[in-house]
Amino acid sequence: MNPPGKKIDYLEALRFTLAFLTMVWHYYYFGPRGNHVAGAALSGFPIRYFSFSVEVFFAISGFIIVASAINRRPVDFLIGRLVRLGPCLLVCATISVAAGLLFGHRPTLQSYFASIFVLPLAFTNGADWSYWSLRMEIVFYAVIFLCACFVNIEKNILRIALLLLAYDAIGIVGSQIFGVDLYGSAGAQYPLDHYASFFAIGMLLYLMLAKKTLSWGIAVAFVVALCNGSFRCYEEANRIAKLVNDVPVGLLTGAAILLVGVAVFAVCVRSTRSTRLSSIFSVLGKTSYPLYLLHQNMGYLLISFLETHFRLAIDARVCVMAAMVLLAGLIALYVEPVLASVYRRYLARLAGTGNLLVPRVASTKRSFGDVE
């Protein structure tokens, strides 16, 4: 396991892989089938399940975010989250809006301002379709923030995970047994009930893999999380299948999707002894977030433009994917760090917290850095 404050190398590589697979899914499966992008669609296993990269992202967030909240004041945790999300959102939303205006797609000013101010994304759509997942992330951050205001996060990880699982289970029972959406319109605005179990899985894996803690309570909670998550994967796979006229899947397929995702995640909770590999994985991890933010709407527009105006010798989608990775890498390495420094100083001053780099107290320690 990593020393305190150090990123987990293979998780960084996994994050990039997940973002890339999501892009492949949009360009080669969902986009063509939904008439959002030109080109032939690929079908069948495994590409139709690449969309579940997002659910694995949520599990990673559960693992990392709960670790980042330990031994931090709630306001410091909140500032860390805003610094992590805000700079890339400012840059990527601006680029996406500019590309949309250039290629004839006019996003609303509301979606743009919601994106650059981050927190409004909990209430409304952003400048790109892919921002839907940020709503879930922000709601999860709010849950951890509120918990940190009242309890010791490190001592209550299992209890918080159980609350998320209970919330999800109530939604499943209500819809499947009673045929009632117990969360009503709130479920449409805050659909964390469909994804809460994935965050809980990450939190429980943190207890088992990082804290090396296992009890009957954790084991039972993990089994419940796997059951909830399997059902949600089954439900989501069939929702997408209906949207794109693909064949439905069974409940066992949902379980298999989840187990593969959890297994890959668990295997990646480790680091490498190679300094060079560690540096490469770090760059890939940094690139994953802007790649996810940029790729969907702007990618669709670029692919359609290239297919319409140029006769390329290769699939335009390959060119756009390469361009997206390059642009995301440039943002992650050269733009985001500068903006993040400005954001941190401004938010620290605004919150009256002073220098956030001053150690808390001698007796506290951090399990992982602010790496998500």
N, C-alpha and C positions, 0 to 999 in steps of 0.2 A: 504494500500500500504506500501511497505517496506521503512525504513529509507534509506538515501543516502548510497551507497556503499554496501548494503546488498543484497544477492541473493534472488531471489523470490522462495520460498520453493517448491510450487507445479509445477512451471516450471522446477525445477531441477528433480523432480520425473517424469514429462512428458518426459523430454529428455531421461532418462533411458528407459522408456516405449517404446519410439519411436525406440531407438536403438535395444531393444530386439525384437520388432515386425518386424523390418527389418531383423534381424537374423532368426526369425521364417519363414518369407517369403522366404528367400534364401534357407533354409534347407528343407522346406516342400512344397514349391510351385515352385519357379523358378528353383531351383537346380535340383530336380527330373524331371521336365518337359523339362528342357534343357539338360538333360543327364550329368549334372555336378556332381551329387552326387547320391549315391545309396539310395534306399528306395522308398516307395510309396509316391506319391504326394497327398496332400489334395487339394480339389477343391471347387469352389463356394465361396459364401459370408461367412465370411468376409475376408478370408485369401488372396484372390487375390488382395485385396485393401490395404494390409499392406505395400506395396511398397510406398504408398503415405505418409508414415512416413517421408520420405526425404523432401517432399514439406513442411510439417509442420516444419521440422528443418529449412528450408529456411525462413519461416515466423518468427520463433523464432529469427533467426539471424537478420532479419530486425528490430525487436523490440529491441534486446539487443545491437547490434552493433551501431545503431544510438545513443542510450543512452550513450554508452561508449565513443563516439567521442565528446560529448558535453563538452565544457570547457577544452579541451585538445589540446595541440599543435599537429599538424599533425604527427610530428616525434614520439611523445609519443604514439599516437594512433597506428602507424605502429609497433613500438616496442612491444606494448601490444599484437597485433595480432600475431606477430612472436613468442613471448613467449608462447602464447596460443597454437599455432599449432605445433611449432618446436619440443619440447622435446618428446611429445608422438609419433610424426611421426618418429623421430630418433629411438626410442625404438621399436615401432610396425613394422616399415618397416624392421628393422634388424631381428626381430623375424620371420616375414613373409618370408623374403628371406631365412633365415636359414631353416625354415620348408620346403620351396619349394625345396631347394637343397637336404634336407634329404629324401623327398618323391618323388623326380624325376621331379620336376617342376623347370625349370631354368629361373628365371626372368632376364631381361637385367640389366647390370650395369647402363645404362642410367635411367631406371625407379627407381632404388634404389637411385641414387644420386639426381634425381629430387625430390624424396620423402624427403630425409633428409635435403635438402636445401630449401624446401618449395616453394619458388617463381617459380621455373621452372615447378611446377605442373600446372601453368596457360597455359603452352605451350605443355606439353607432358603428357603421362600416368604415373601413379605411380606404386609402387610395388604391389598393390592390386587393383582389379577391383573396389572396393568400393571407391577408391580415386577420382573417376570421380566427385563426388559432391564437393570435395575440390576445383576443378577448378572454379566452380560457386561461392563458398565462397570467393576465392582469388580475383576474378574479382569484386565481390561486395565490398570487402574491398578496392580495388583500386579505385572504384567509390567514396566511402565515403572519402578516403584519399585525392583524388584530389579535391573534393568539399571542404574539410576542409582547403585546401591550399588557397582557394580564397573567401570563404563565411563563415558566421557564421552558423554552422550546426543546432543549436537549432532553429534559425529563418527561416530556409529553408527546414525543413523536408518535408513539403507538396510539395514544388517545386521539390525536388529530387525524391520523390515518383511519381509525375506526369511525370517526365522525364522517369523513368523506365517503367511506364504504357504506355506512348506514344511509347517507343521503342518496347515494346511487341506488342502493337496494330498494329503498322506498319508491324511487321512480320506476324501477323495473317491475316491482310487484304491482304498483298502481296501474301501469300500462298493460301488463300482460295478464293479470288475473282479474282486475276490475274494469279494464278497458278505459281508464280515466287518466288523463295527464294531470297528475296531482300538482305540478308546478305551473300549469296554465301558461299564460302569456309570459310569465317570468322565465319559463324554460326556454322560450325563444330568444330572450334577451341575454339570459345567463345560463346557457346549456351545459353548465359544469356537471349536471347530473349524468350526462352522457360520457363524460371524460374523467370524473372524479376518481374512479378506480385506478386509472393509469397513473395519476399523481400519487395515489396511495401506494401503488406497487413500487414506485421509485423510493418512497419514504421507507417502506418496509425493507427493501433491498439495502438501503443505507444502513439500517440497523443490523442487518445480517452480514453484509459484506464489508462495510467500513467500520462499524462499531463492534463487529464480531459478537453480536448478541443474539441469542436464540432462546425463546421461551415458548410455552404452550400458547400463550396469548398471541405472540408474533406469528407462530405457525398457523394457528386457526385464522387469524386475520389475513395471512398471505393466501390461504386456500380460498377464503371468501373473495379476496381481491381477484384471484385467477378466475373464479366462477363468474363474477360480475364482468370482468374484462373480456372473457370469452364471449359472453352474451352480447356485449357492446360491439365486439368485432364482427360477430355474426350479423347483428342488426345493421351496422354501418356498411358491410360488404353488400348486403341486399338492397340497402338504400341506393348505393351507387349503381348496382346492377340494374335497378329499375330506371335510373336516370339515363343510362347509356345503352339500354336494351341488351344487357348481358344476362347469362343464365344465373339463377339464384344459387345460393350456397346453403349448406346445412350447418347445424350448430357445431358439429365436430370440426368443420372447416374453420369456424370462428375460434374454437379452442386451439387449433393448430397454428393459426396466425399469431395468436397471443403468445403461445409457448415458444415459438421460434423467435419472436421479438424479445421476450424476456431472456431467453437463453443467450442470444447474441449480446444483449446488454450486459448480462452478468459476466460473460467471457471478457468483455471489453473494460471491466473495472480493474485495470492494471496498467502498469507503466513499463517502459522499455529502459534498458540500461544504456542504449545508444544515444548519445547526445545529438547526433545528426537526425536520427529518426524522431526524437523528441521535438526538435525544432520544426521538422516537416509537419508533424502531427499538430503542433501548435498553430502553424500557419493555416492548415486545413480547418482546424476548429474555428479560428477567427473568421475564416471565409464563409463558413456555413450560414451565419445569420444574414449578412447582406445578400448572399445567393438566394436564400429562401425569400427574402423580401422583394427581390428584383424580378425573379424569373417568370412569374405567371403572366400577368397582363401585358407587360412590355415584350415578353417573349412571344406571345401570340401575335402581337402587332408586327414585330420584326419578321417573324416567319411568314406571315401573310404578305408583307411588303416584298420580301425577297422572292417568294414564289410568284408573285404577280408581275414584278418588274425585271427580274433577272432569270436567266436560264443557267442555273448552277449545275456543275458536273456532279455535285454530291448533294445529298439531302440537306436542305436549308436548315433543318433542325439541328444538325450536327454543328454547323457554323454558329448558330445562335447559342447553343449550349457552351461552346468554347468561349464565345464572347462574354457570356454571363459569368462564367467562372473567372475569367480574367478581370472583368470589371469589379466583381465582388472582392477579389483578392486585393486589387488596388485600393478600394474603399477601406477594407479591413486593415491593411498595413500602413496606409499613408494618410487617410482622412479621418477615420473614426478615432484613432488615439488622440489626435489633436483636439477634436471636438469633445471627446470624453473628458479631457483635462479641464476644458472650459466649463463644461456642464457640472463637473464635480465641484469646482471652486465656487461657481455661482450658487448651486443648490446648498452647499455647506454654509455659505454666507447667508443665504435666504433663511435657512433653518436655524441659524445661530449656533451651529455645531462646531465652528472653528475648524481646525485642521483634522480631517478624518484619518490621517495617517498616524496620529499619536496613538500609542498602544493603549488598550482599554485599562486593564490593571494587571499587575504582575501575575496574578493567579489564574487569569483566563488564557484560553488558547483557541485557535481556530482549527477546525478539522480540514477544511479545504478553502482555497481562495475564492474570490468572487468570480467564479469561472463560467457561470451559465450565461 
